[in-house]
Amino acid sequence: MNYDNKSHQFPAPCIIDSGTIVNKDDMRRLLDDLSRVRYVHLLDDKIQSEGEGWVIEIFTHPHQATMVANHNIYLNLQSFDYLQLHQLSAEETYFDLIQDNRKLRLIPLAQCFQDPDVTHNLDAATLEAMLTQVLSARWDVQLDDESGF
């Protein structure tokens, strides 16, 4: 008898609008297109802090922190055990990143359903601020590399 393991594999998960995601690559794919968000930091379901910010970076590293400061959010997916996807309304979804009794809720503020290849209209001040942030982050990385940390 010829037994084929492939015919008895379970299908990959299919999550539509709500569910729990444990795979870090799936988590990254869901969060990658976030830009401006409202965040709520909860411990034991009690609000510790909240505000608005820009998701600057999403990464996976065992020794680096998730950081939220100065309206910038740097998400290390290693800081969380899983992601819960929830639906606020028929058109709005939010994300809960969970680790033990800590929850970081991300609620997208600017949902744009346009073609991603279409250039968005940004004013000069916004573009200048974004460019300054990018250059500043790059200089910080270069200084860190030179200091030997």
DSSP file (Angstrom, degrees, kcal/mol; ACC not computed):
  #  RESIDUE AA STRUCTURE BP1 BP2  ACC     N-H-->O    O-->H-N    N-H-->O    O-->H-N    TCO  KAPPA ALPHA  PHI   PSI    X-CA   Y-CA   Z-CA
    1    1 A M              0   0    0      0, 0.0     2,-0.7     0, 0.0     0, 0.0   0.000 360.0 360.0 360.0 134.0    0.0    0.0    0.0
    2    2 A N        -     0   0    0      2,-0.0     2,-0.6     0, 0.0     0, 0.0  -0.864 360.0-162.0-100.3 110.8    1.3    3.4   -1.0
    3    3 A Y        -     0   0    0     -2,-0.7     2,-0.7     4,-0.0     0, 0.0  -0.836   1.4-160.0-100.1 121.9    0.6    6.0    1.8
    4    4 A D    >   -     0   0    0     -2,-0.6     3,-0.9     1,-0.1     4,-0.3  -0.883   6.6-166.4-105.2 109.7    0.8    9.6    0.7
    5    5 A N  G >  S+     0   0    0     -2,-0.7     3,-1.5     1,-0.2    -1,-0.1   0.812  84.7  66.3 -62.3 -31.3    1.2   12.0    3.7
    6    6 A K  G >  S+     0   0    0      1,-0.3     3,-1.1     2,-0.2    -1,-0.2   0.817  92.9  59.0 -63.8 -30.0    0.4   15.0    1.5
    7    7 A S  G <  S+     0   0    0     -3,-0.9    -1,-0.3     1,-0.2    -2,-0.2   0.653 107.0  48.4 -74.5 -12.8   -3.2   13.9    1.0
    8    8 A H  G <  S+     0   0    0     -3,-1.5    -1,-0.2    -4,-0.3     2,-0.2   0.179  82.1 120.9-112.3  15.9   -3.8   13.9    4.8
    9    9 A Q    <   -     0   0    0     -3,-1.1    -3,-0.0    -4,-0.1    -4,-0.0  -0.529  65.9-116.2 -78.0 147.3   -2.4   17.4    5.6
   10   10 A F        -     0   0    0     -2,-0.2    -1,-0.1     1,-0.1    -2,-0.1  -0.553  35.4-106.5 -77.3 147.7   -4.6   19.9    7.2
   11   11 A P        -     0   0    0      0, 0.0    -1,-0.1     0, 0.0     3,-0.1  -0.340  40.8 -93.6 -70.1 157.2   -5.3   23.0    5.1
   12   12 A A        -     0   0    0      1,-0.1     0, 0.0    -2,-0.0     0, 0.0  -0.362  55.5 -87.4 -64.7 150.7   -3.6   26.3    6.1
   13   13 A P        -     0   0    0      0, 0.0     2,-0.5     0, 0.0    -1,-0.1  -0.219  34.8-153.2 -60.3 151.5   -5.8   28.5    8.3
   14   14 A C        -     0   0    0     -3,-0.1     2,-0.5     2,-0.0     0, 0.0  -0.964  14.2-176.6-128.3 112.3   -8.2   30.9    6.8
   15   15 A I        -     0   0    0     -2,-0.5     2,-0.5     4,-0.1     4,-0.1  -0.947   2.7-175.7-116.6 123.1   -8.9   34.0    8.9
   16   16 A I        -     0   0    0     -2,-0.5     2,-0.5     2,-0.5    -2,-0.0  -0.942  67.6 -35.3-126.1 109.7  -11.5   36.5    7.7
   17   17 A D  S    S+     0   0    0     -2,-0.5     2,-0.3    69,-0.1    -2,-0.0   0.086 128.5  35.1  71.0 -22.2  -12.1   39.7    9.7
   18   18 A S  S    S+     0   0    0     -2,-0.5    -2,-0.5    68,-0.1     2,-0.3  -0.982  72.9  90.3-157.1 150.9  -11.6   38.1   13.2
   19   19 A G  E     -A   85   0A   0     66,-1.9    66,-3.4    -2,-0.3     2,-0.4  -0.910  63.9 -71.7 152.4-178.0   -9.5   35.4   14.7
   20   20 A T  E     -A   84   0A   0     -2,-0.3     2,-0.5    64,-0.2    64,-0.2  -0.938  34.8-165.2-115.5 130.9   -6.2   34.5   16.5
   21   21 A I  E     +A   83   0A   0     62,-3.4    62,-2.8    -2,-0.4    -2,-0.0  -0.967  18.4 164.7-119.4 125.7   -2.8   34.6   14.7
   22   22 A V        +     0   0    0     -2,-0.5     2,-0.4    60,-0.2    -1,-0.1   0.638  50.0  97.1-110.5 -23.1    0.2   32.9   16.2
   23   23 A N     >  -     0   0    0      1,-0.2     4,-2.4    60,-0.1     5,-0.2  -0.557  66.3-146.5 -73.2 124.4    2.5   32.8   13.2
   24   24 A K  H  > S+     0   0    0     -2,-0.4     4,-2.5     1,-0.2     5,-0.2   0.851  98.1  53.5 -62.3 -36.1    4.9   35.8   13.3
   25   25 A D  H  > S+     0   0    0      2,-0.2     4,-2.2     1,-0.2    -1,-0.2   0.905 110.2  47.3 -65.4 -40.6    5.0   36.0    9.4
   26   26 A D  H  > S+     0   0    0      2,-0.2     4,-2.1     1,-0.2    -2,-0.2   0.903 111.4  51.7 -65.4 -40.7    1.2   36.1    9.3
   27   27 A M  H  X S+     0   0    0     -4,-2.4     4,-2.0     1,-0.2    -2,-0.2   0.925 110.1  49.0 -60.4 -44.8    1.2   38.8   12.1
   28   28 A R  H  X S+     0   0    0     -4,-2.5     4,-2.3     1,-0.2    -2,-0.2   0.912 108.6  52.8 -63.1 -42.7    3.7   40.8   10.1
   29   29 A R  H  < S+     0   0    0     -4,-2.2     4,-0.4     1,-0.2    -1,-0.2   0.902 110.8  47.8 -60.6 -40.5    1.7   40.6    6.9
   30   30 A L  H  < S+     0   0    0     -4,-2.1     3,-0.3     1,-0.2    -1,-0.2   0.881 120.1  37.1 -66.1 -37.9   -1.4   41.8    8.7
   31   31 A L  H >< S+     0   0    0     -4,-2.0     3,-2.2     1,-0.2    -2,-0.2   0.657  92.2  89.1 -91.2 -16.8    0.4   44.8   10.4
   32   32 A D  T 3< S+     0   0    0     -4,-2.3    -1,-0.2     1,-0.3    -2,-0.1   0.779  87.4  49.7 -56.3 -32.0    2.7   45.8    7.5
   33   33 A D  T 3  S+     0   0    0     -4,-0.4    -1,-0.3    -3,-0.3     2,-0.1   0.387  83.9 115.1 -93.2   7.1    0.3   48.2    5.9
   34   34 A L    <   +     0   0    0     -3,-2.2     3,-0.1     1,-0.1    77,-0.1  -0.482  28.7 157.2 -71.1 145.1   -0.5   50.1    9.1
   35   35 A S        +     0   0    0      1,-0.4    20,-3.2    -2,-0.1     2,-0.5   0.374  61.2  22.3-128.1 -86.7    0.6   53.7    9.2
   36   36 A R  E    S+B   54   0A   0     18,-0.2    73,-2.7    74,-0.2    74,-1.0  -0.760  75.6 167.7 -92.2 130.4   -1.2   56.0   11.6
   37   37 A V  E     -BC  53 108A   0     16,-3.0    16,-2.5    -2,-0.5     2,-0.5  -0.927  38.8-126.7-137.7 159.4   -2.9   54.2   14.6
   38   38 A R  E     -BC  52 107A   0     69,-2.7    69,-3.1    -2,-0.3     2,-0.4  -0.927  36.6-160.1 -98.3 133.4   -4.6   54.8   17.9
   39   39 A Y  E     -BC  51 106A   0     12,-2.9    12,-2.1    -2,-0.5     2,-0.4  -0.902  15.4-169.3-119.5 149.3   -2.9   52.6   20.5
   40   40 A V  E     -BC  50 105A   0     65,-1.8    65,-3.0    -2,-0.4     2,-0.6  -0.987   9.8-155.5-134.7 123.0   -4.1   51.4   23.9
   41   41 A H  E     -BC  49 104A   0      8,-3.2     7,-3.5    -2,-0.4     8,-1.3  -0.892  19.1-175.7-101.1 120.6   -1.8   49.7   26.3
   42   42 A L  E     -BC  47 103A   0     61,-3.0    61,-2.6    -2,-0.6     2,-0.4  -0.936  17.7-169.7-120.8 139.5   -3.6   47.5   28.8
   43   43 A L  E >  S-BC  46 102A   0      3,-2.4     3,-2.0    -2,-0.4    59,-0.2  -0.999  86.9 -10.4-121.7 126.5   -2.4   45.4   31.7
   44   44 A D  T 3  S-     0   0    0     57,-2.4    -1,-0.1    -2,-0.4    58,-0.1   0.880 129.5 -60.2  49.7  41.0   -4.9   43.0   33.2
   45   45 A D  T 3  S+     0   0    0     56,-0.5     2,-0.5     1,-0.2    -1,-0.3   0.647 112.6 122.0  62.2  18.7   -7.5   44.8   31.0
   46   46 A K  E <  S-B   43   0A   0     -3,-2.0    -3,-2.4     0, 0.0     2,-0.2  -0.949  70.4-112.9-109.9 130.6   -6.8   48.1   32.7
   47   47 A I  E     +B   42   0A   0     -2,-0.5    -5,-0.2    -5,-0.2     3,-0.1  -0.422  36.4 172.8 -65.4 125.3   -5.7   51.0   30.5
   48   48 A Q  E     -     0   0A   0     -7,-3.5     2,-0.3     1,-0.4    -6,-0.2   0.769  67.2 -17.7 -98.3 -39.7   -2.1   52.0   31.3
   49   49 A S  E     -B   41   0A   0     -8,-1.3    -8,-3.2     2,-0.0    -1,-0.4  -0.980  58.8-175.2-161.1 160.9   -1.6   54.5   28.4
   50   50 A E  E     +B   40   0A   0     -2,-0.3     2,-0.3   -10,-0.2   -10,-0.2  -0.984  20.0 121.7-157.7 158.8   -3.2   55.4   25.1
   51   51 A G  E     -B   39   0A   0    -12,-2.1   -12,-2.9    -2,-0.3     2,-0.3  -0.973  50.9 -76.5 174.9-164.5   -2.5   57.8   22.3
   52   52 A E  E     +B   38   0A   0     -2,-0.3     2,-0.3   -14,-0.3   -14,-0.2  -0.926  48.6 147.3-123.6 150.9   -1.9   58.1   18.6
   53   53 A G  E     -B   37   0A   0    -16,-2.5   -16,-3.0    -2,-0.3     2,-0.4  -0.977  42.8 -95.1-166.7 177.7    1.2   57.3   16.6
   54   54 A W  E     -Bd  36  72A   0     17,-2.8    19,-2.6    -2,-0.3     2,-0.9  -0.907  31.5-127.2-107.8 131.9    2.9   56.1   13.4
   55   55 A V  E     + d   0  73A   0    -20,-3.2    19,-0.2    -2,-0.4     3,-0.1  -0.713  35.8 172.1 -77.3 109.0    4.0   52.5   13.0
   56   56 A I  E     +     0   0A   0     17,-2.5     2,-0.3    -2,-0.9    18,-0.2   0.857  58.5   6.2 -88.5 -41.1    7.6   53.1   11.9
   57   57 A E  E     - d   0  74A   0     16,-1.4    18,-3.0     2,-0.0     2,-0.4  -1.000  49.2-164.5-150.2 142.9    8.9   49.6   12.0
   58   58 A I  E     + d   0  75A   0     -2,-0.3     2,-0.3    16,-0.2    18,-0.2  -0.995  33.3 149.0-126.3 122.9    7.7   46.0   12.4
   59   59 A F  E     - d   0  76A   0     16,-2.9    18,-3.0    -2,-0.4     2,-0.4  -0.903  42.5-128.4-147.7 170.8   10.4   43.4   13.1
   60   60 A T        +     0   0    0     -2,-0.3    16,-0.1    16,-0.2    -2,-0.0  -0.966  40.7 145.5-129.5 113.4   11.3   40.2   14.8
   61   61 A H    >   -     0   0    0     -2,-0.4     3,-0.8     3,-0.2    17,-0.2  -0.970  42.9-141.9-150.3 131.4   14.3   40.1   17.1
   62   62 A P  T 3  S+     0   0    0      0, 0.0    -1,-0.1     0, 0.0    14,-0.0   0.680  99.8  36.7 -70.5 -16.3   14.9   38.2   20.3
   63   63 A H  T 3  S+     0   0    0      2,-0.1     2,-0.3     0, 0.0     0, 0.0   0.319  97.4  86.8-121.4   8.8   16.8   41.0   22.1
   64   64 A Q    <   -     0   0    0     -3,-0.8    -3,-0.2     1,-0.0     2,-0.2  -0.811  68.8-122.0-112.4 154.8   15.2   44.2   21.0
   65   65 A A        -     0   0    0     -2,-0.3     2,-0.5    10,-0.0    -2,-0.1  -0.530  13.3-120.1 -93.7 154.1   12.2   46.0   22.5
   66   66 A T        -     0   0    0     -2,-0.2     2,-0.4    10,-0.1     9,-0.2  -0.802  43.3-166.6 -79.3 133.6    8.8   47.1   21.3
   67   67 A M  E     -E   74   0A   0      7,-2.4     7,-3.1    -2,-0.5     2,-0.4  -0.985  24.4-175.4-133.8 139.4    8.8   50.8   21.8
   68   68 A V  E     +E   73   0A   0     -2,-0.4     2,-0.3     5,-0.2     5,-0.2  -0.960  32.8 132.0-130.2 112.3    6.2   53.5   21.8
   69   69 A A  E >   +E   72   0A   0      3,-2.2     3,-2.1    -2,-0.4    -2,-0.1  -0.978  60.9  11.0-160.0 146.8    7.5   57.0   22.2
   70   70 A N  T 3  S-     0   0    0     -2,-0.3     3,-0.1     1,-0.3    -1,-0.0   0.840 127.6 -58.9  52.8  38.9    7.1   60.5   20.6
   71   71 A H  T 3  S+     0   0    0      1,-0.2   -17,-2.8   -18,-0.1     2,-0.4   0.666 114.2 117.1  65.9  18.2    4.1   59.3   18.5
   72   72 A N  E <   -dE  54  69A   0     -3,-2.1    -3,-2.2   -19,-0.2     2,-0.5  -0.936  48.9-158.7-117.0 141.7    6.4   56.6   16.9
   73   73 A I  E     -dE  55  68A   0    -19,-2.6   -17,-2.5    -2,-0.4   -16,-1.4  -0.979   8.7-174.5-126.0 123.5    5.7   52.9   17.3
   74   74 A Y  E     -dE  57  67A   0     -7,-3.1    -7,-2.4    -2,-0.5     2,-0.6  -0.963  16.6-158.5-116.1 110.5    8.4   50.2   16.8
   75   75 A L  E     -d   58   0A   0    -18,-3.0   -16,-2.9    -2,-0.6     2,-0.7  -0.818  12.4-170.0-101.0 117.3    6.8   46.7   17.0
   76   76 A N  E >   -d   59   0A   0     -2,-0.6     3,-2.3   -18,-0.2   -16,-0.2  -0.922  12.2-156.0 -99.3 112.9    9.0   43.7   17.8
   77   77 A L  G >  S+     0   0    0    -18,-3.0     3,-1.3    -2,-0.7   -17,-0.2   0.696  90.0  70.5 -65.4 -17.4    6.7   40.7   17.1
   78   78 A Q  G 3  S+     0   0    0    -19,-0.4    -1,-0.3     1,-0.2   -18,-0.1   0.653  85.8  69.3 -70.9 -14.3    8.9   38.7   19.6
   79   79 A S  G <  S+     0   0    0     -3,-2.3     2,-0.3     2,-0.0    -1,-0.2   0.562  98.9  58.8 -76.3  -7.8    7.4   40.8   22.3
   80   80 A F    <   -     0   0    0     -3,-1.3    19,-0.3    -4,-0.2     3,-0.1  -0.928  64.2-151.0-130.5 147.1    4.0   39.2   21.8
   81   81 A D  S    S-     0   0    0     17,-2.6     2,-0.3    -2,-0.3    18,-0.2   0.861  79.3 -20.3 -79.8 -39.1    2.6   35.6   22.0
   82   82 A Y  E     - F   0  98A   0     16,-1.7    16,-2.8     2,-0.0     2,-0.4  -0.967  57.5-118.2-161.2 172.0   -0.1   36.1   19.5
   83   83 A L  E     -AF  21  97A   0    -62,-2.8   -62,-3.4    -2,-0.3     2,-0.5  -0.976  16.9-154.1-122.4 133.7   -2.4   38.6   17.7
   84   84 A Q  E     -AF  20  96A   0     12,-2.9    12,-2.7    -2,-0.4     2,-0.5  -0.942   9.3-151.0-108.3 129.9   -6.1   38.8   17.9
   85   85 A L  E     +AF  19  95A   0    -66,-3.4   -66,-1.9    -2,-0.5     2,-0.3  -0.875  20.4 179.3-101.5 125.0   -7.9   40.3   15.0
   86   86 A H  E     - F   0  94A   0      8,-2.6     8,-2.2    -2,-0.5     2,-0.5  -0.871  23.3-132.7-125.9 157.3  -11.3   42.0   15.8
   87   87 A Q  E     - F   0  93A   0     -2,-0.3     6,-0.3     6,-0.2     3,-0.1  -0.955  14.6-176.8-115.0 122.9  -13.9   43.8   13.8
   88   88 A L  S    S-     0   0    0      4,-2.1     2,-0.3    -2,-0.5     5,-0.2   0.877  76.4 -19.5 -78.3 -42.5  -15.3   47.2   15.1
   89   89 A S  S    S-     0   0    0      3,-1.4     3,-0.4     0, 0.0    -1,-0.2  -0.828  87.2 -74.2-150.1-175.0  -17.8   47.5   12.2
   90   90 A A  S    S+     0   0    0     -2,-0.3     3,-0.0     1,-0.2   -73,-0.0   0.749 133.5  30.4 -62.1 -22.2  -18.3   46.0    8.7
   91   91 A E  S    S+     0   0    0      1,-0.1     2,-0.4    -4,-0.0    -1,-0.2   0.485 109.5  73.9-115.3  -5.5  -15.4   48.2    7.5
   92   92 A E        +     0   0    0     -3,-0.4    -4,-2.1     2,-0.0    -3,-1.4  -0.938  49.7 179.0-123.0 133.6  -13.1   48.6   10.5
   93   93 A T  E     -F   87   0A   0     -2,-0.4     2,-0.3    -6,-0.3    -6,-0.2  -0.937   6.2-166.1-124.6 147.6  -10.7   46.1   12.0
   94   94 A Y  E     -F   86   0A   0     -8,-2.2    -8,-2.6    -2,-0.3     2,-0.4  -0.907  12.8-133.4-131.2 166.1   -8.4   46.4   15.0
   95   95 A F  E     -FG  85 106A   0     11,-2.6    11,-3.1    -2,-0.3     2,-0.6  -0.953   6.9-161.4-124.5 131.9   -5.5   44.4   16.3
   96   96 A D  E     -FG  84 105A   0    -12,-2.7   -12,-2.9    -2,-0.4     2,-0.6  -0.963   7.8-160.4-111.1 116.5   -4.7   43.2   19.8
   97   97 A L  E     -FG  83 104A   0      7,-2.7     7,-2.7    -2,-0.6     2,-0.4  -0.869  21.1-163.7 -93.1 123.2   -1.0   42.1   20.3
   98   98 A I  E     +FG  82 103A   0    -16,-2.8   -17,-2.6    -2,-0.6   -16,-1.7  -0.910  27.3 166.6-124.2 135.9   -1.0   39.9   23.4
   99   99 A Q  E >  S- G   0 102A   0      3,-2.4     3,-2.6    -2,-0.4     2,-0.2  -0.893  70.5 -57.1-143.3 111.1    1.7   38.7   25.8
  100  100 A D  T 3  S-     0   0    0     -2,-0.3    -1,-0.1     1,-0.3   -20,-0.0  -0.359 122.7 -15.1  52.7-118.4    0.5   37.2   29.1
  101  101 A N  T 3  S+     0   0    0     -2,-0.2   -57,-2.4    -3,-0.1   -56,-0.5   0.306 119.0  96.7 -96.7   8.9   -1.6   39.9   30.8
  102  102 A R  E <   -CG  43  99A   0     -3,-2.6    -3,-2.4   -59,-0.2     2,-0.4  -0.811  49.9-176.8-101.4 138.6   -0.3   42.7   28.5
  103  103 A K  E     -CG  42  98A   0    -61,-2.6   -61,-3.0    -2,-0.4     2,-0.6  -0.997  14.3-165.1-136.3 129.9   -2.2   43.9   25.5
  104  104 A L  E     -CG  41  97A   0     -7,-2.7    -7,-2.7    -2,-0.4     2,-0.5  -0.948  16.6-160.1-113.0 109.4   -1.3   46.5   22.9
  105  105 A R  E     -CG  40  96A   0    -65,-3.0   -65,-1.8    -2,-0.6     2,-0.5  -0.772   4.1-165.3 -93.4 129.5   -4.3   47.4   20.9
  106  106 A L  E     -CG  39  95A   0    -11,-3.1   -11,-2.6    -2,-0.5   -67,-0.2  -0.969   4.8-174.5-117.8 120.5   -3.8   49.1   17.5
  107  107 A I  E     -C   38   0A   0    -69,-3.1   -69,-2.7    -2,-0.5   -13,-0.2  -0.944  26.6-127.4-115.9 109.7   -6.7   50.8   15.8
  108  108 A P  E     -C   37   0A   0      0, 0.0   -71,-0.3     0, 0.0     3,-0.2  -0.294  22.4-173.3 -58.4 135.3   -6.0   52.0   12.3
  109  109 A L  S    S+     0   0    0    -73,-2.7     2,-0.7     1,-0.2   -72,-0.2   0.750  74.0  45.0 -99.4 -31.3   -6.8   55.7   11.9
  110  110 A A        +     0   0    0    -74,-1.0     2,-0.6     2,-0.1    -1,-0.2  -0.837  67.0 179.9-120.0  93.7   -6.3   56.2    8.2
  111  111 A Q        -     0   0    0     -2,-0.7     2,-0.5    -3,-0.2   -77,-0.0  -0.835   4.4-177.6 -94.3 122.4   -7.8   53.3    6.2
  112  112 A C        -     0   0    0     -2,-0.6    -2,-0.1     2,-0.1     0, 0.0  -0.971  16.6-173.1-124.2 118.6   -7.2   53.8    2.5
  113  113 A F        +     0   0    0     -2,-0.5     2,-0.1     2,-0.0    -1,-0.1   0.059  48.5 119.8 -98.7  25.0   -8.6   51.3    0.1
  114  114 A Q  S    S-     0   0    0      1,-0.1    -2,-0.1     4,-0.1     0, 0.0  -0.334  81.6 -76.9 -81.0 169.1   -6.9   52.8   -2.9
  115  115 A D    >   -     0   0    0      1,-0.2     3,-2.1    -2,-0.1    -1,-0.1  -0.517  39.9-135.0 -62.3 126.8   -4.4   51.1   -5.1
  116  116 A P  T 3  S+     0   0    0      0, 0.0    -1,-0.2     0, 0.0     4,-0.1   0.715 103.7  61.5 -62.0 -18.7   -1.1   51.0   -3.2
  117  117 A D  T 3  S+     0   0    0      2,-0.1     2,-0.4     0, 0.0    -2,-0.1   0.604  83.0  98.6 -81.6 -10.1    0.7   52.0   -6.3
  118  118 A V  S <  S-     0   0    0     -3,-2.1     2,-0.3     1,-0.1    -4,-0.1  -0.624  81.3-119.8 -79.8 132.7   -1.2   55.3   -6.4
  119  119 A T        -     0   0    0     -2,-0.4     2,-0.2     1,-0.1    -2,-0.1  -0.546  25.5-134.2 -73.1 131.6    0.7   58.2   -5.0
  120  120 A H        -     0   0    0     -2,-0.3     2,-0.7    -4,-0.1    -1,-0.1  -0.603  20.5-111.5 -85.3 147.6   -1.1   59.8   -2.1
  121  121 A N        +     0   0    0     -2,-0.2     2,-0.4     0, 0.0    -1,-0.1  -0.710  45.0 171.8 -81.0 113.0   -1.4   63.6   -1.9
  122  122 A L        -     0   0    0     -2,-0.7     2,-0.1     2,-0.0    -3,-0.0  -0.951  30.0-121.3-121.3 142.5    0.8   64.8    1.0
  123  123 A D     >  -     0   0    0     -2,-0.4     4,-2.1     1,-0.1     5,-0.2  -0.360  30.6-106.4 -77.8 165.8    1.6   68.4    1.8
  124  124 A A  H  > S+     0   0    0      1,-0.2     4,-2.5     2,-0.2     5,-0.2   0.857 117.5  54.7 -61.7 -38.8    5.2   69.7    1.9
  125  125 A A  H  > S+     0   0    0      2,-0.2     4,-2.3     1,-0.2    -1,-0.2   0.900 109.0  47.7 -64.7 -40.9    5.3   69.9    5.7
  126  126 A T  H  > S+     0   0    0      2,-0.2     4,-2.4     1,-0.2    -2,-0.2   0.929 112.8  48.2 -65.3 -45.2    4.3   66.3    6.1
  127  127 A L  H  X S+     0   0    0     -4,-2.1     4,-2.5     1,-0.2    -2,-0.2   0.911 112.0  49.9 -61.0 -42.3    6.8   65.0    3.5
  128  128 A E  H  X S+     0   0    0     -4,-2.5     4,-2.4     1,-0.2    -1,-0.2   0.910 110.8  49.2 -63.8 -42.2    9.5   67.1    5.2
  129  129 A A  H  X S+     0   0    0     -4,-2.3     4,-2.0     2,-0.2    -1,-0.2   0.898 112.2  48.4 -64.2 -40.7    8.7   65.7    8.6
  130  130 A M  H  X S+     0   0    0     -4,-2.4     4,-2.3     2,-0.2    -2,-0.2   0.922 111.9  48.7 -65.5 -43.9    8.7   62.1    7.3
  131  131 A L  H  X S+     0   0    0     -4,-2.5     4,-2.6     1,-0.2     5,-0.2   0.901 109.5  52.7 -63.2 -41.3   12.0   62.6    5.5
  132  132 A T  H  X S+     0   0    0     -4,-2.4     4,-2.5     1,-0.2    -1,-0.2   0.905 109.5  49.4 -60.7 -42.3   13.5   64.1    8.7
  133  133 A Q  H  X S+     0   0    0     -4,-2.0     4,-2.6     2,-0.2    -2,-0.2   0.918 111.6  48.3 -63.5 -44.1   12.4   61.1   10.7
  134  134 A V  H  X S+     0   0    0     -4,-2.3     4,-2.2     2,-0.2    -2,-0.2   0.935 114.4  45.0 -63.1 -46.9   13.9   58.6    8.2
  135  135 A L  H  X S+     0   0    0     -4,-2.6     4,-2.5     1,-0.2    -1,-0.2   0.904 113.0  51.0 -64.6 -41.0   17.2   60.5    8.0
  136  136 A S  H  X S+     0   0    0     -4,-2.5     4,-2.3    -5,-0.2    -1,-0.2   0.920 110.4  48.9 -62.6 -44.1   17.4   60.8   11.8
  137  137 A A  H  X S+     0   0    0     -4,-2.6     4,-2.1     1,-0.2    -1,-0.2   0.898 111.3  50.5 -62.1 -40.5   16.7   57.1   12.3
  138  138 A R  H  X S+     0   0    0     -4,-2.2     4,-2.3     1,-0.2    -2,-0.2   0.912 110.1  49.1 -65.4 -42.2   19.4   56.2    9.7
  139  139 A W  H  X S+     0   0    0     -4,-2.5     4,-2.6     1,-0.2    -1,-0.2   0.892 109.5  53.0 -64.1 -38.7   21.9   58.5   11.5
  140  140 A D  H  X S+     0   0    0     -4,-2.3     4,-2.5     2,-0.2    -1,-0.2   0.916 109.4  48.6 -61.4 -42.9   21.1   56.9   14.8
  141  141 A V  H  X S+     0   0    0     -4,-2.1     4,-2.4     2,-0.2    -2,-0.2   0.915 111.6  49.4 -63.2 -43.3   21.7   53.4   13.3
  142  142 A Q  H  X S+     0   0    0     -4,-2.3     4,-2.0     2,-0.2    -2,-0.2   0.908 111.5  48.5 -63.7 -41.6   25.0   54.5   11.9
  143  143 A L  H  X S+     0   0    0     -4,-2.6     4,-1.7     2,-0.2    -1,-0.2   0.903 111.0  50.8 -64.8 -40.4   26.1   56.0   15.2
  144  144 A D  H  X>S+     0   0    0     -4,-2.5     5,-1.1     1,-0.2     4,-0.7   0.908 110.2  50.1 -62.3 -41.8   25.1   52.8   17.0
  145  145 A D  H ><5S+     0   0    0     -4,-2.4     3,-0.5     1,-0.2    -1,-0.2   0.872 111.9  47.9 -64.1 -37.2   27.1   50.7   14.5
  146  146 A E  H 3<5S+     0   0    0     -4,-2.0    -1,-0.2     1,-0.2    -2,-0.2   0.776 104.8  59.2 -75.1 -26.7   30.1   53.0   15.0
  147  147 A S  H 3<5S-     0   0    0     -4,-1.7    -1,-0.2    -5,-0.1    -2,-0.2   0.604 107.5-122.5 -82.0  -9.9   29.9   52.9   18.8
  148  148 A G  T <<5       0   0    0     -4,-0.7    -3,-0.1    -3,-0.5    -2,-0.1   0.662 360.0 360.0  83.9  16.6   30.3   49.1   18.9
  149  149 A F      <       0   0    0     -5,-1.1    -4,-0.1     0, 0.0    -1,-0.1   0.481 360.0 360.0 -78.0 360.0   27.0   48.2   20.8
